[in-house]
Amino acid sequence: MKVGVNVAILKEGRVLLTRRKDFGVWCLPGGHVDQEESLAQAAVREAAEETGLDVQLNRLVGLYSIPKAQAWVNLIVLFAAEPTGGELRAQEDEVVELGYFGQDDVPQALLWGHRQRIRDVFSGCGGGQVWLQHAPYDPVDDRQALYALLEGSGLSGGAFYRRHFGWADPDEDRLEVGGTESIARQRRGMNTEPNDKGSKRPGSMMGVGIAIGAGIGVALGAAFDSLPIGIAVGVAVGVAIGAALEQHRKQSGGDGPAE
């Protein structure tokens, strides 16, 4: 699975678009996520490369799945952002023109798929959080090699996991987009020791969403033989699920999952 990012850079109610050199059509800045690069890092890098601007990512707008694409990426993660520095300039080998456009004057000649993404930006879609996470134990290249270590350790699966992974989140993990510092502290304040039932109870439904996303990410990583990309996609899906669950919990007056 090939993963890419788009960045909607907003200024005074207008969105910055680039006109591509190859097809001559307008689109949101963006590109592929490089190996060992987080989604947010890729978005900031692509914005700088294509537009010359430094940006602050403010919102995860949405995920756009293109599973049958062959010459294009299969998943796009769209962020909304604001310029914080740099100088507006087009990337010479890819971009021939730059321009800010309002909601009612978006060019007709748009790259496929981008009209819906631009609509979503202007309508305020999105929310949730985007985390950069790190595997606490990652000594081998694929899952089968990890299972070989488990088998050779003489430990049960649970004992192997506790010894090498533990229960705490790695100190390097950080919130990259969305939320507040208080939410970030709440995420780090999750009970990191198993309770009597062997489970963890997060402080909000966001933790549930992230857990679901992590499971999706592991499955994708195994299916496409690329665990880092699978986990990155899973986390993005998880935070979106968590945001929706948390909003539903608040609207319904619930206190989250019971033990």
Beta strands, then each sheet from edge to edge (+ up, - down):
strand 1: 3-11
strand 2: 14-20
strand 3: 26-27
strand 4: 30-32
strand 5: 53-65
strand 6: 75-86
strand 7: 95-101
strand 8: 130-132
strand 9: 174-177
sheet 1: 3+ 2- 1+ 4-
sheet 2: 3+ 2- 1+ 6+ 5-
sheet 3: 3+ 2- 7+
sheet 4: 8+ 9-
end
